[in-house]
Amino acid sequence: MGARGDSLPSPWLAEVELDYAPPLVGDHSVDVAVVGGGLTGLSAALEMAQTGASVALLEAETSGLGASARNAGHLTPTIGKDVPTLLRLFGADKTARLLAYSDAAILHVESLISQHAIACDYEAVGNVVAAVDPAQHRAIDRAAAAAADNGLPGCLLDGAEMGRRRLPASFTRGFFEANGGVLDPARYCRGLRQAALEAGVVVFDQSRVAGIDDSRPTAVLHSERGRLEADRVVLATNAYTPALFSRGSGRPPVSGARLSGARSLGLGSSGLRLQVQLFRTAPLSDSQLSRLPWTGREGIYTAHEALESYRLTADNRIVGGAKWVRYGFNNRALADVNGRVAEGLERVFRQRFPELDDVAVERHWGGPIFLAMDFLPRVGRGGRHGNILHSLAYAGHGLAHASYAGKVLVDMMDGGDGPGSVLWQRNGLPTPPEPLRWLVFQALNRVLGLVDERVDRRAAKRRR
Ligand SMILES: Cc1cc2nc3c(=O)[nH]c(=O)nc-3n(C[C@H](O)[C@H](O)[C@H](O)COP(=O)(O)OP(=O)(O)OC[C@H]3O[C@@H](n4cnc5c(N)ncnc54)[C@H](O)[C@@H]3O)c2cc1C
């Protein structure tokens, strides 16, 4: 990868055309203003334009430079922590509604890809939640049983079935989620942007929103060089939302602009901004591929408390990572890559894929995810005139949820009761204030980390 690739926040971005739209300059007015041009913002802009509204999208950089083109590209129906936890927290009826919603989200992504002919290397191969040690088998069995009870497409893969499917030998048991698969997130995100442009959305790149004044029914958004009036605003800033409302963000609000209306949404502390890291190997040679079974090319993520993920790309590299997430006090943005995490991820990759000991890891990168206390997406509306909508906090599984956000928000505005209504008809759990939030994160991270370390030690011992 050349110098341009290394300066971009993910290697996927180096392989797409990154044309920037001109920034917002001067005064403009539209029906709907969307803040943030990742998958949430693009899907909201596209859906609202399709209702006949005039739509402008304001993006601080350009589409994909947030999480949407940095992610690992696993399209999964995962919602909440897992199905057994959903059942415990919400009961059978609500769990069934949440699962129906996430199923609809996957189908929606697949229809976007085909309807807009988005060339994003989508492989509808499903994903496997995999154990690396028998200590995780009970959790896999529980997840498979709960999925079967709720009619989700998929099945339990015992050791023999894992072998028959030629999944990598380090994974001892699995639950196959048949819906979804893997894709190239940058091609997908930029394809969705093209679809939004073709639907008439006006995109302003490099137009960071520094203030929203919602004192009148028509909201006014301020960026460095422009001003945009809109009857309705969609906040699509996901993990960047706390920075939008933080006084210490280093970007003083434009004179006369106000963030207070948006602050009344309570979004500044709606979740935890967590930093996730990934890596990518060189393309596997024919000889390396012949050593690696994995012919079904399913995405894999592990049954750890903090999961590891692995997948093959269209050019047969392995993209993997997650496992060690980091949190900065008061949702502070952290460096994309931490050296110790990078070393740890590479070490674990070597353990899981001993047959690939001669494959180079070429690049590490990272990005922020946003996590609500109940792990569920937050969708709602607020502001002084109830015309500031939001959808965020996808707990690291936003490919499906963010892409479906536009449909859900349009349905909410229309007073509908589609699959997404389960999200706006609930009160999210409040995130504890600092310093409690930091302490809770550190304590949970430590305890869950110890559980995972124990599993990993056992897995390493078994291999020896
Ligand atoms: C490393 C990593 C791996 C992941 N892997 C997966 C995966 O395999 N599968 C999966 O389903 N999900 C995954 N995710 C999560 C997924 O990428 C996100 O949930 C999803 O992209 C969120 O989309 P979004 O549009 O809400 O947010 P983003 O893509 O982050 O978009 C928000 C946008 O808002 C812009 N913005 C911020 N502030 C302002 C402002 N003031 N004015 C204007 N614009 C602003 C930002 O520049 C950004 O472009 C992963 C995430 C990360 C970071």
Ligand as a Chemical Component Dictionary entry (heavy atoms), coordinates in Angstrom:
data_LIG
# 
_chem_comp.id                   LIG 
_chem_comp.type                 NON-POLYMER 
_chem_comp.pdbx_formal_charge   0 
_chem_comp.three_letter_code    LIG 
# 
loop_
_chem_comp_atom.comp_id 
_chem_comp_atom.atom_id 
_chem_comp_atom.alt_atom_id 
_chem_comp_atom.type_symbol 
_chem_comp_atom.charge 
_chem_comp_atom.model_Cartn_x 
_chem_comp_atom.model_Cartn_y 
_chem_comp_atom.model_Cartn_z 
_chem_comp_atom.pdbx_ordinal 
LIG C1  C1  C 0 -12.803 -1.241 14.125 1  
LIG C2  C2  C 0 -14.282 -1.442 13.941 2  
LIG C3  C3  C 0 -14.766 -2.674 13.520 3  
LIG C4  C4  C 0 -16.148 -2.849 13.339 4  
LIG N1  N1  N 0 -16.588 -4.024 12.806 5  
LIG C5  C5  C 0 -17.913 -4.163 12.524 6  
LIG C6  C6  C 0 -18.391 -5.330 11.858 7  
LIG O1  O1  O 0 -17.620 -6.220 11.478 8  
LIG N2  N2  N 0 -19.722 -5.441 11.644 9  
LIG C7  C7  C 0 -20.611 -4.457 12.012 10 
LIG O2  O2  O 0 -21.810 -4.617 11.822 11 
LIG N3  N3  N 0 -20.177 -3.303 12.580 12 
LIG C8  C8  C 0 -18.857 -3.134 12.829 13 
LIG N4  N4  N 0 -18.407 -1.971 13.387 14 
LIG C9  C9  C 0 -19.396 -0.916 13.726 15 
LIG C10 C10 C 0 -19.854 -0.121 12.515 16 
LIG O3  O3  O 0 -18.757 0.274  11.741 17 
LIG C11 C11 C 0 -20.619 1.120  13.027 18 
LIG O4  O4  O 0 -21.636 0.719  13.911 19 
LIG C12 C12 C 0 -21.251 1.923  11.903 20 
LIG O5  O5  O 0 -20.321 2.201  10.902 21 
LIG C13 C13 C 0 -21.821 3.225  12.471 22 
LIG O6  O6  O 0 -22.192 4.056  11.400 23 
LIG P1  P1  P 0 -22.561 5.570  11.670 24 
LIG O7  O7  O 0 -22.887 6.177  10.386 25 
LIG O8  O8  O 0 -23.585 5.639  12.740 26 
LIG O9  O9  O 0 -21.232 6.194  12.315 27 
LIG P2  P2  P 0 -19.899 6.679  11.567 28 
LIG O10 O10 O 0 -19.568 5.841  10.407 29 
LIG O11 O11 O 0 -18.863 6.799  12.631 30 
LIG O12 O12 O 0 -20.298 8.084  11.002 31 
LIG C14 C14 C 0 -20.412 9.241  11.798 32 
LIG C15 C15 C 0 -19.949 10.393 10.928 33 
LIG O13 O13 O 0 -20.225 11.614 11.589 34 
LIG C16 C16 C 0 -19.222 12.528 11.216 35 
LIG N5  N5  N 0 -19.245 13.623 12.185 36 
LIG C17 C17 C 0 -18.843 13.594 13.479 37 
LIG N6  N6  N 0 -19.030 14.795 14.063 38 
LIG C18 C18 C 0 -19.575 15.597 13.111 39 
LIG C19 C19 C 0 -19.990 16.959 13.106 40 
LIG N7  N7  N 0 -19.899 17.728 14.187 41 
LIG N8  N8  N 0 -20.498 17.464 11.948 42 
LIG C20 C20 C 0 -20.603 16.695 10.834 43 
LIG N9  N9  N 0 -20.210 15.406 10.804 44 
LIG C21 C21 C 0 -19.709 14.852 11.928 45 
LIG C22 C22 C 0 -17.958 11.687 11.242 46 
LIG O14 O14 O 0 -16.926 12.277 10.464 47 
LIG C23 C23 C 0 -18.453 10.366 10.665 48 
LIG O15 O15 O 0 -18.242 10.263 9.279  49 
LIG C24 C24 C 0 -17.043 -1.777 13.609 50 
LIG C25 C25 C 0 -16.549 -0.544 14.018 51 
LIG C26 C26 C 0 -15.185 -0.372 14.193 52 
LIG C27 C27 C 0 -14.668 0.970  14.617 53 
# 
loop_
_chem_comp_bond.comp_id 
_chem_comp_bond.atom_id_1 
_chem_comp_bond.atom_id_2 
_chem_comp_bond.value_order 
_chem_comp_bond.pdbx_ordinal 
LIG C1  C2  SING 1  
LIG C2  C3  SING 2  
LIG C2  C26 DOUB 3  
LIG C3  C4  DOUB 4  
LIG C4  N1  SING 5  
LIG C4  C24 SING 6  
LIG N1  C5  DOUB 7  
LIG C5  C6  SING 8  
LIG C5  C8  SING 9  
LIG C6  O1  DOUB 10 
LIG C6  N2  SING 11 
LIG N2  C7  SING 12 
LIG C7  O2  DOUB 13 
LIG C7  N3  SING 14 
LIG N3  C8  DOUB 15 
LIG C8  N4  SING 16 
LIG N4  C9  SING 17 
LIG N4  C24 SING 18 
LIG C9  C10 SING 19 
LIG C10 O3  SING 20 
LIG C10 C11 SING 21 
LIG C11 O4  SING 22 
LIG C11 C12 SING 23 
LIG C12 O5  SING 24 
LIG C12 C13 SING 25 
LIG C13 O6  SING 26 
LIG O6  P1  SING 27 
LIG P1  O7  DOUB 28 
LIG P1  O8  SING 29 
LIG P1  O9  SING 30 
LIG O9  P2  SING 31 
LIG P2  O10 DOUB 32 
LIG P2  O11 SING 33 
LIG P2  O12 SING 34 
LIG O12 C14 SING 35 
LIG C14 C15 SING 36 
LIG C15 O13 SING 37 
LIG C15 C23 SING 38 
LIG O13 C16 SING 39 
LIG C16 N5  SING 40 
LIG C16 C22 SING 41 
LIG N5  C17 SING 42 
LIG N5  C21 SING 43 
LIG C17 N6  DOUB 44 
LIG N6  C18 SING 45 
LIG C18 C19 SING 46 
LIG C18 C21 DOUB 47 
LIG C19 N7  SING 48 
LIG C19 N8  DOUB 49 
LIG N8  C20 SING 50 
LIG C20 N9  DOUB 51 
LIG N9  C21 SING 52 
LIG C22 O14 SING 53 
LIG C22 C23 SING 54 
LIG C23 O15 SING 55 
LIG C24 C25 DOUB 56 
LIG C25 C26 SING 57 
LIG C26 C27 SING 58 
# 
